[in-house]
Amino acid sequence: MTKKMKMALGRGLDTLFPEYENSISDESGSLIALPVDSIGKNPFQPRRFFDDEKLSEMASSIKERGLLQPILVRSTPNGYQLVAGERRLRASKLAGLTEIPSIIVQSDDTQTLELALIENLQRENLNPIEEARGYDELSSKFGFTQEEISLRVGKDRSTVANSLRLLKLPNTIREDLEVGRLSPGHARSLLSLENKNQQAKLWSMIVEKGLSVRQAESLAREMKDKQTTTAKNNFSSKPPDITDLEDKLMAGFGAKVHVVPSSKTSGKIIIHYSSLEDIDRIMGKIGVML
């Protein structure tokens, strides 16, 4: 790759993807000016939201100074397809450019997604959900492990794992993350709650009261502690007849037993065991041989 082409690729891309040093197509040689209307969208673009105001600012800068960094494209049977640089392409169209400096690379679907994801992550243009979806595509479509993703994007594996967990949140909460009403810190406090009703309650309080991340974390801990205390109380505050039945069952089985009524006529009996031998002994008590 020539020095000119290294500069054109942009700081970081050729460092993170050294294999791209040999992937410039013979079709271009170095840089080529392509008609903006001849370049199709990147189907693997992780970004969903584009700030119109910032695009206008970039378009004004392009009008005044020109485009300082070319876009990356790949050749397809139907023409050219964008690999990296969608904001530059959109802003160039806004600026009235009919052609745009481009570098043609040999890029398969996996590399196209990787390059688009890396470029956005380096510029911190992705919102938390877009970033999570990008990692999810690398995992689900191309079989990358979290460790492999972390190596490719230059992030800790725990960062990738925490990002992917955001996709487990309900759609309404994910939408707030996308538009910036919630931060990733708020989302982590919500994910610490397994109870969906508690999750929804805390989310509502964060949005309505403008809670900080620290306040949200504190409330999440209180909710979990309260749920644990309630569960313990429900387990211990039982009618005398249920307690008496538990005592008789424990004496009969020689094991800890809990009776959990769900109505006046139904419920469940939980028999605790501490070893495989314990299971054999308990099953023998009820006439079941393993």
C-alpha atoms as one frame of an Amber mdcrd trajectory, in Angstrom:
protein
   0.000   0.000   0.000   1.393   3.400  -0.912   1.930   6.151   1.657  -0.825
   8.147  -0.046  -3.265   5.269   0.318  -2.306   4.670   3.966  -3.163   8.300
   4.728  -6.402   7.996   2.802  -7.565   4.983   4.754  -7.650   7.036   7.903
  -5.904   6.677  11.247  -6.611   3.306  12.847  -8.303   1.291  10.106  -5.121
  -0.030   8.551  -3.685  -0.665  12.035  -6.654  -2.699  13.209  -7.026  -4.465
   9.870  -3.500  -5.052   8.514  -4.869  -7.499   5.941  -6.401  -4.520   4.152
  -2.912  -3.378   3.164  -3.117  -5.956   0.388  -6.824  -5.613  -0.363  -6.817
  -2.509  -2.555  -8.289  -3.466  -5.887  -6.195  -3.167  -9.046  -9.200  -1.314
 -10.420  -8.211   1.850  -8.556  -4.445   1.820  -8.043  -4.752   4.615  -5.464
  -7.724   6.992  -5.352 -10.634   7.231  -7.748 -13.407   9.810  -8.063 -16.778
   8.058  -8.235 -20.196   9.597  -8.980 -22.023   9.878  -5.649 -25.159   8.394
  -7.206 -23.288   5.266  -8.297 -22.566   4.158  -4.710 -25.113   1.888  -3.010
 -25.722   1.725   0.722 -23.814  -0.581   3.048 -26.351  -3.263   4.074 -24.283
  -3.938   7.203 -24.151  -0.335   8.400 -24.652  -0.551  12.191 -25.690   3.079
  12.404 -29.430   3.852  12.287 -29.524   7.495  13.363 -27.785  10.375  11.608
 -27.784  13.831  13.203 -29.095  16.257  10.550 -27.455  19.248  12.223 -24.027
  17.620  12.305 -24.423  16.465   8.704 -25.170  20.071   7.726 -22.053  21.235
   9.581 -19.969  18.614   7.766 -21.500  19.621   4.426 -20.542  23.268   5.080
 -16.982  22.176   5.914 -16.788  20.112   2.698 -17.970  23.093   0.650 -15.258
  25.255   2.202 -12.319  22.856   2.446 -13.280  19.846   0.343 -13.457  16.246
   1.559 -10.261  15.504   3.489 -10.732  11.739   3.773 -12.065   9.457   1.021
 -14.693   6.799   1.559 -14.160   3.055   1.160 -16.256   1.147  -1.378 -16.332
  -2.345  -2.826 -17.175  -3.397  -6.342 -20.361  -5.444  -6.862 -22.104  -6.809
  -9.993 -24.492  -3.846  -9.740 -21.823  -1.154  -9.324 -20.246   0.084  -6.120
 -21.317  -0.444  -2.527 -20.266   1.652   0.439 -17.969  -0.036   2.970 -17.072
   2.861   5.295 -17.801   6.582   5.301 -21.587   6.957   5.150 -21.595  10.305
   6.980 -19.023  11.652   4.500 -21.099  10.368   1.575 -24.324  11.901   2.915
 -22.636  15.211   3.712 -21.013  15.295   0.267 -24.436  14.912  -1.328 -25.748
  17.734   0.877 -22.781  19.856  -0.198 -23.749  19.329  -3.840 -20.776  17.170
  -4.846 -21.407  15.001  -7.884 -18.241  12.927  -7.369 -16.487  11.737  -4.234
 -12.891  10.519  -3.619 -13.033   6.765  -3.034 -10.781   3.801  -2.388 -11.967
   0.461  -3.776 -11.269  -2.486  -1.490 -11.799  -6.209  -1.849 -14.122  -6.799
   1.064 -16.457  -9.693   1.858 -19.603  -9.297   3.977 -17.790  -9.956   7.272
 -15.046  -7.425   6.539 -17.618  -4.884   5.349 -19.458  -5.093   8.658 -16.187
  -4.999  10.603 -14.929  -1.895   8.824 -18.233  -0.046   9.200 -18.380  -0.966
  12.880 -14.768  -0.035  13.567 -15.025   3.313  11.809 -18.091   4.299  13.817
 -16.632   3.072  17.110 -13.414   5.014  16.547 -15.379   8.190  15.970 -17.823
   7.392  18.826 -20.751   7.906  16.455 -22.769   4.856  17.455 -25.388   4.970
  20.178 -25.287   2.047  22.683 -27.955   0.002  20.887 -26.368   0.466  17.448
 -23.053  -0.697  18.916 -24.735  -3.734  20.502 -26.471  -4.624  17.225 -23.150
  -4.423  15.404 -21.575  -6.894  17.835 -24.660  -9.094  17.595 -24.381  -9.232
  13.804 -20.728 -10.266  14.029 -21.805 -13.013  16.422 -25.057 -14.245  14.882
 -24.308 -13.797  11.158 -20.603 -14.564  11.075 -20.074 -16.762  14.149 -17.605
 -14.524  16.002 -17.114 -15.251  19.721 -17.117 -12.369  22.198 -13.365 -12.805
  22.551 -12.871 -12.548  18.778 -15.106  -9.468  18.591 -13.175  -7.786  21.396
  -9.886  -8.402  19.597 -11.233  -7.028  16.309 -12.759  -3.865  17.722 -10.096
  -3.185  20.352 -12.445  -3.397  23.362 -12.392  -5.552  26.494 -14.452  -8.740
  26.267 -16.487  -7.582  29.286 -17.330  -4.368  27.401 -18.608  -6.395  24.448
 -20.565  -8.720  26.772 -22.183  -5.802  28.630 -23.050  -4.159  25.325 -24.778
  -7.304  24.034 -26.812  -7.532  27.262 -28.525  -4.257  26.300 -30.411  -6.129
  23.566 -32.239  -8.086  26.295 -34.006  -4.906  27.427 -37.615  -4.247  26.319
 -38.076  -2.230  23.109 -39.285   0.889  24.939 -36.130   1.020  27.059 -33.889
   0.325  24.051 -35.525   3.244  22.223 -34.670   5.577  25.130 -31.057   4.388
  24.916 -30.989   5.071  21.177 -32.185   8.661  21.521 -30.080   9.422  24.595
 -32.779   9.621  27.281 -30.975   6.800  29.077 -27.239   6.172  29.411 -25.520
   2.759  29.369 -25.053   3.199  33.145 -28.809   3.529  33.606 -29.281   0.436
  31.443 -26.885  -1.595  33.617 -28.892  -0.687  36.726 -32.054  -1.895  34.947
 -30.381  -5.130  33.849 -29.438  -5.849  37.472 -33.158  -6.413  38.119 -34.487
  -9.771  36.939 -38.093  -8.870  37.739 -39.606  -7.205  34.643 -42.143  -5.233
  36.698 -39.372  -3.796  38.865 -37.400  -3.037  35.715 -40.326  -1.104  34.233
 -40.912   0.763  37.504 -37.272   1.848  37.795 -37.148   2.857  34.108 -40.216
   5.057  34.609 -38.629   6.719  37.667 -35.352   7.356  35.819 -37.114   9.051
  32.901 -39.708  10.996  34.887 -37.414  12.166  37.703 -34.181  12.481  35.722
 -32.316  10.182  38.119 -28.540   9.976  37.914 -26.825   6.634  37.329 -25.808
   6.476  40.997 -29.384   7.130  42.132 -30.677   4.464  39.739 -28.140   1.925
  41.034 -29.114   2.697  44.625 -32.819   2.228  43.871 -32.106  -1.030  42.038
 -30.293  -2.376  45.121 -33.207  -1.334  47.351 -35.677  -3.084  45.059 -33.640
  -6.302  45.067 -33.223  -6.217  48.862 -36.958  -5.623  49.317 -37.800  -8.540
  47.006 -35.450 -10.837  48.939 -36.932  -9.768  52.281 -40.483 -10.238  50.985
 -39.649 -13.717  49.719 -38.166 -14.677  53.101 -41.180 -13.318  54.948 -43.561
 -15.211  52.669 -41.598 -18.358  53.387 -41.582 -17.914  57.181 -44.998 -16.303
  57.875 -47.124 -19.424  57.476 -50.282 -20.575  59.216 -49.736 -22.958  62.166
 -51.295 -25.894  60.295 -48.804 -25.492  57.401 -45.895 -25.232  59.840 -47.132
 -28.348  61.648 -47.375 -30.221  58.325 -43.805 -29.181  57.446 -42.554 -30.485
  60.805 -44.226 -33.857  60.269 -42.865 -34.152  56.709 -39.352 -33.227  57.846
 -39.545 -35.883  60.566 -40.767 -38.461  58.068 -38.212 -37.729  55.328 -35.337
 -36.716  57.557 -34.824 -33.706  55.325 -35.736 -30.028  55.180 -39.237 -29.555
  53.692 -41.205 -26.482  52.666 -44.947 -26.477  51.944 -45.934 -23.621  49.622
 -49.732 -23.168  49.271 -50.993 -21.511  46.074 -54.683 -21.726  47.086 -56.798
 -23.273  49.830 -56.694 -26.662  48.137 -53.446 -26.725  46.134 -49.764 -25.915
  46.371 -46.405 -27.613  46.248 -44.069 -29.484  48.585 -40.350 -28.790  48.286
 -38.013 -31.448  49.679 -34.378 -30.378  50.002 -31.470 -32.800  49.574 -27.743
 -32.421  50.138 -26.233 -35.321  48.177 -27.001 -38.087  45.700 -27.179 -40.532
  48.592 -29.733 -38.232  50.187 -31.883 -38.468  47.040 -31.744 -42.284  47.133
 -32.785 -42.275  50.795 -35.685 -39.841  50.236 -36.931 -41.729  47.175 -36.823
 -44.944  49.195 -39.070 -43.307  51.787 -41.777 -42.801  49.165 -41.271 -46.228
  47.603 -39.472 -45.168  44.435 -36.315 -47.082  43.568 -33.767 -45.398  41.278
